């Protein structure tokens, strides 16, 4: 899949994944991989680095915010991501135009 096509798909999928609640990075990677396999059968695995790069880009654009959270003793911190109010509006508009996205990632949408 060409990069120009991957970036909008990936951003839309990540925003939809964050609609119900905040999630940590690896959880978003896993959910995005499921959606990728559904939408792109036979295309191979989605590069994990692409997911993290897209998260940084969405954060830079003010659509989501990330924070580091300590999850336990002797465990590495996790970076959690949540939609900003602007990100919420964008995600809602995108899902209204492509409602199938939410079914694939397991979000509950009307």
Secondary structure, 3 states (H helix, E strand, C coil): CCHHHHHHHHHHHHHHHCCCCCEEHHHHHHHHHHHHHHHCCCCCCCCHHHHHHHHHHHHHCCCEEEEEECCCCCCCCEEEEEECHHHHHHHHHHHHHCCHHHHHHCCCCC
